[in-house]
Amino acid sequence: MQPTPNLQKGDLTQGPITGTLLRFTLPMMAGSLLQQCYNIADTLIVGRCIGSGALAAVGSAYALMTFLISILLGLSLGSGTVFSLRFGAGDRVGLRRSIFVSFSFIGAVAVVLTGLMLTTLDPVLRLLQTPDDIYDMMRSYLWVIYWGIPFTFLYNYGAALLRAVGDAVTPLWFLAGSVVLNIGLDLLFILTFGWGIEGAAAATVVSQGLSAVGLSVWLWVCRPELRVRRADAVFDRVTLHEITSFSFLTCVQQSVMNFGILLVQGLVNSFGTVVMAAFAAAVKIDSFAYMPVQEFGNAFSTFIAQNFGAQKHERIRRGVRSAFVTSVVFSLAVSVLVFVFARPLMLVFVRPEETEILRVGVEYLRIEGAFYPGIGILFLLYGYYRAVRMPGMSVVLTVLSLGVRVALSYWLASTFVGVSGIWWSIPIGWALADVVGIFCYYRMKIAAPICHRRERSYESYL
């Protein structure tokens, strides 16, 4: 028997704020941590079973793949904000029409992106200053990985749609199965079949593909209220403009963020294979550590967007206070753990005898990892401005944070500070963006009552 369509399932406009936020966020956090396991499994098995050269190749490829995925993720997140606004307002027809327009638009981008990356692989590797001793390995890894870009689109789009309507659990189950399969295929392809670094890439593509297809089938069968009907399959100007505006700006924000990281990766590459390998391992730990607060920011954005669509502005203000405290407390706890256990964490990926790689990686974690509250607050600001129809502000904060990080990295690395300057530039960029974002929030909060007295809505002011 088919489930009864119920647009109120996953409603975040009701109930206790902190409890509602945490219940919605925890599956997203778990899913995000599992997502990191894709590349961490490759890194761990490759580093232990193949060697530091392969570790450096996979780590450098990860920075490039993160940039590419950020394009599709940004488009999906932007569309997800529109879905949440429609859901909060109870607009069933508008929701389905938005799904049709966004799926067509982002799907076309995914196809074009796949072809583009396959044809520009060598120029991009040369642009990144990839060392000769790992060039062939990195090229082989990326050639296989790029064929999985359409699967990345399918999974991230389906997950963004479900989370936008309050279901963060279903994407988690499909992702969990994919991670288990990925690890098993890693061991099979690398240790048993001897496929080397190409085996690690193939394991990721196969497992992601099954997850993406499975989630898409589940959506069609189990959530008929989200199924696009013939009458919904139209490209009306209003819906297309809204989807492309939100998606484009969120995509720009995600892409700028990861393009800055890619520029830093190029600088790291210039210091040689040892620093590359240390950075590759440390970034995996780093991403794993702050990914929960990144997902908390995404969940917070869905919460704000649904309540914004429902015009519950007092609930939004209380949600901001609750989310700020929760994020800072969690980030401080993670900072302490990473600082104290930096060396044991590096030893998960690096052999004990590779002392120089360990030294550089521990230094990175103890400098950058001490300031996780900065990135936690920044993720909340990104989510907030995206949800209240100000995605351009998220772009401004991202450009500010990454611009400072890149400029400082290149300047400090060329002075007596050396490679440590790259690590110090990260929290400085976070702090500056946080100050600007919080200042603008309070300016907007003070001005909002004036707009109400003039009988203008909060939304029109924004």
N, C-alpha and C positions, 0 to 999 in steps of 0.2 A: 504494500500500500504506500502511495506517495505521501511524503510529509505535507502537512497543511501549510501553505504559504503564511508566513508571519513576519511582517516587517519590523515588529517590535523586538524580535530576538536580538540580543546584543545591544540593547538600548543603554547608552552611557549617560543619559540625561536624568536618571533616577537613582536613588539610593545614596548611601554614605560615600563621600567623595574619595577618601583615602582608600577605603576597602575596595571600592569599585575600580579605581585606578590600578591597584596592586593585583587584583584578580585578573584584570584584563592584560596587565603587563607581564606577569610571570610566565605565561606560555610563550609570549613573544621573546622574552629574555632567554628562555630555554631554547627556543628555536634559533635565535641568533647565535648562541653559544654552539649549538650543533652545526650551524652554517660554517663557523670557524673551523670545525673539525674536518671539513673537506680538505682545506689546504694544510691544516696542521697534520693530518694523517699523511699527506704527501711529504711534508717537510720532515716529519719524524722518521718515517720509513726510508726516505731518500737519504737523509743525513746519516742515519745509522748503517744502512745497507749498501749505499753507493759511495758516499764520501762528501767532503766539504765543497768540492767543485760543483757537484750536483745540487747540494744544499743552496749554494749561492745562486745557481741558475733558477731553481724553483722560487727562491725568495724574490729575486729580481722580477721574474715573470709574474709573481703575485701582485706586485705593485702595478704593473701594466694591466693585468686582468681586473684589478679593483677599479682602475680608472674606467675601463670599458663597461664593467657591470654597473658602475655608478650612473652611466647614461640611462640604461634601461631601468635601474632602480629609481632614479630621479623622476623619470616619466611616470612610472607606476605609482610612486608616492604622491606626485602631483594629482594624478587622476584619483587616487584614494581620498585625497582631501575633498574633491568634488563629490565623490560617492558619499562621504560622511555628512557633508552639508545637505545633500538630497535626502539621506536617510534620516537625519535629525529633523528635517522639515516634513517628513512623511510623504515625500513626492515619489511615488512608485514609478510613474511613467518617466519622469526626468532621470531617475536612477538607471533604469534599463537603457534609455537612450544614451546616457553618458557612457555606459558599459560598451555599447556598440561602437561609438565614435572612438573611444580611447583604445579599445582592442585593435581596431583597424589601423589607427595611427601608429601605435607603438609596435605592432606586429610588422608594419612596413619598415619602420626604423631598424628593427632587429635584423631583418633580411639584408638591408643595405649595409648595416654595420658588419655583418658576417663577411660579406663579399669584400668590403673595403679593407678589413684587417688581414684577410688572407692574401690580398694582393700587395699590401704595403708592409709585410712582415720584416723584410730585410732592412729597408730604410729606417723603420722605427727602432730596430735593434742597434743600428749604427748611431742613430740620434741619441740613444741612451748610453752611449760609450761602453757597450758591453765588451768586457775583456775577451781576448782571442781564445783563452783557455776554456771558457765556458760558452762561447758563442753557439757552437753546434748543438750543445745540450739544450740551451734555452730555446733555440729555434725549433728543435724537434718537439719540445714540450708544448710550446705555444701553437704550433701547427695543428696538433691534435685538439687542444683546448678550444681553439677558435670555432671548431665545428659544433661545439656545444652552446654557442651563444643563443640560438633560438630556444633551447631548453631553459636557459637562464631567464629569458623573457617570459616563457609560459609559467614557470613556477612563481617568479616574483610578481607577475600580474595577478595570478590567482590568489596568492597570499595577501597582496595589497587589497584586493576586493573583499576578501573575507574579513580581514582585520578592520576595514572601513565600516563594515556593518556589525562589528563587535564580536566576531568569531576568530580568536587567536589560537584556538586549540587544534582545529583541523589541520592547518598548515604544519603545525608542530609534528603531528603523527606521520605525515608523509616525509617530512624532513628527517625525522628520527630513523625511519626505515632506510632512507637514502644514505645516511651517514654510516650505518652498520654495513650496508652493502658496499659502500665506498672503501671502507677499511678492509673488508674481506677481499675485494677485488685487487686492492693495492698489494696485499700479501701474495695473492695468487699470481698476478701479472708480473710482479717484480721478483719474488723469491722462487716461485715454481717455474714460470715460463721464461724468466730471464729477460724480460722486455725492457728493463732499465727505466729511464726517465719517461719514455713514451708510455710505459705501462701505468705509471702514476697518473699521467694525463688521461689515458683511456678509462681508468677506473673512475675518475671524476666525471667524465662526460657520460658514461653509461649510467652511473647512479643518479646523476642529476636528470638525465632524460627520463628514466623510469618515474622519478618523483614528480616531474612536471606533467607528464602524461596522466599519471594516476590522479593528481590533484584536479586536473582539467575534467577528467571523466566524472569524478566525485561531484564537482560543482554542477555539472549538467544534470546528473541523476538526482542528487539529494537536495539541491537548492533551486527548485523550479521558479521561485519568485524572482530569482536573479537571471533567469534564462531570457535572452533577448527574443522578442516576438517579431513577426514580419512588420507590424506597424511601427516598431521601435527602430528598425534598421534604416534610419534617415540621417543625413548630415545637415541638420538645421544649423543656421548661422550662429545662434546664441550658444547652443551646446558645444559646437566645434570651437568657438572662440574661448569659451570658459575652459574646456579641456586643454586646448593648446597653450593657453596663457599659464594656467597652473602647472601643467606638465613641463613646459619649456623652462619656466623660471626655476622650478624645483630641480630639473635636469641640469640647468646651468650651475645651481648651487652645489649639487653632488659632483658634477664634473670639475668645477673649479677646485673643490676640496681635494679631489683625487689627482687632478693635474698638478696641483702644488706638491703633493706627495711624490708624484712621478718626477718632478724636477729635483726634489731632494734625493730621490733614488739615483738620478743621474750623477749628482754630486758625490753620493756615497760610493758609487761605482768607480769614481776617479781615485779613490783611496786604495783600491785593490781588492783581491779576493777575500782576505782575512776580514776586513771591515764589512764587506758585502755579506759574508756568511754570518757574522755577528749580528748585523742589522736584520738579516732575514729571520733569524731565530728570535731576536728580541721583539721584532714587530709582531710576530705571531702571539707571543705572550702578551704584549701590549694590547693588541686588538681583542684578545680573549678577555683581558681585564676590564677594559672600558666599554665593551660591547653591550653589557646589560644596561648601562645608563644611556647608550645610544638608542636602544630599543625602548627604554622608558620615555625618552623624548618623542619617539614615534607614536607610542601609545598615548602619551599626553596630547599630542597633536590631534589624534582621533577623538579623544575626549573633548578637547576644546572645540573642534569643528562640529561635532554633533550638537553640543550645547549652543554653539554660535548659530547653527541652523535653526535650533529651537528657540533662539533669543533668550536664553537663560544666562544673563550676563553676571548676576551675582554668584551663581554657581561657578562660572568661569573664574572669577576673582578668587574665590575660596580654593578652587582647584590649583591655581597658580601658587598660592602659599603652601599648600600641602605638597605639591610636586617639588618645590624648591628645597624644602627641608628634607624630604625623602632622598632626593638625588645627592645632596651634599653629604648627608650622613653615610650613605652607601659608598660614595666615592672616597671619602676619608678612610673608611675601613679597608677598601681595596688598595689604596695607596700604601697603607701600613704593611699589608701582607706582601705586596710586590717588593717594597723596599727591603724588608727583612729576608725574604726568601728569593731574592734575585738570582743568586748563584745556583741553588737547587733547581730553580725553574729553567735556567739556561742549560743545565746538565741533562734535562729531558731531551734536548735536541742536539747537543754537542758532546763529543767524546771528552772525557776528563783530560786526556793528554793534549788537547788543543787549547792550551792555556791562553794564548793571545786572543783567540776568538771569545773565550769565556770572559776575559778581562774587559774587552770592548763592550760586549753585550751587557754585562753587569753594570758598567758605568752608564750605559743608555737607560736601563731600567730604573736605576736609583736617581737619576736626574729627572727624566721625563715622568716616571711613574709616581713621583712624590706630589704631583700636582693634578691628579685626576679630577678633583672637584671643579677645576677650571673647564675641562671638557664636558663634565656633567651639566653644568649650568648652560654652556653653549648649546648643547643638544636641546635643552628645554626651550631656549630662545628660538632656535631654528623651528621647532615644532609649533611654538606659539604663533609666530608671525605667519607661518604657512597657513595655519588654521583660521586666522582672522582676516584672510584675504589680503595679506601683505607678504607674499612670497618674495617680492623684490628685496625686502629688508633682510631676509635670510641670505640672499645672494650678497648683499653688502657686508654682512657680518662674516661670511665665508671668505670673501675677497680680502677683507681686512685681516682676518686671522692668518690665512695662508700667505698673503702678500708679505706680512711681517716675518712669518716663518721662513719663507724662501729667501727674502733679502738678507735677513740676519744670518741664515745658514751659510750663504755664499761669502758674506763679509767676514764673519767670525772664523770660518774654516780657513780663510786665507791669512789670518793673523796667527799670533803665538798660541791662541786658544786651540786651534786645530780642529780635529774631528769632534771634540766635545762641544764646540760651538753649535754644531748641527742639532745636538740634543737639547741645549739650552734654549734655542730659538722656539721650540715647540710650545712650552708653557707660557712664554712671553706673548706669543701670538694669541693663545687662548685668553689670557688675562685682558689684553687690550680689547678684543672683540666683546668679552663679557661686560666690560665697563660701558662700552657704547650701547650694547643691546639693552642693558638694565636702565641706563639713562633715558633711552627712547621710550621704554615701557612706561616709566613713571611720568614722562612728559605726556604721553598719550592718555594715561590714566587720569591725570589732572585735567586734561582738556575735555575728556568725554562728557562730564556732567554739563558743560556749557552747551554742547551739541544737543543734549536731551532737553535743556530748557528752551532751545530754539525749535523743538519738536522735530528734530532730526534723529534718525536711529544711529546707534553705535556703528552699525555696518556702513551707513552712508558716510560717516565721519572717516572710517578707515579707508 
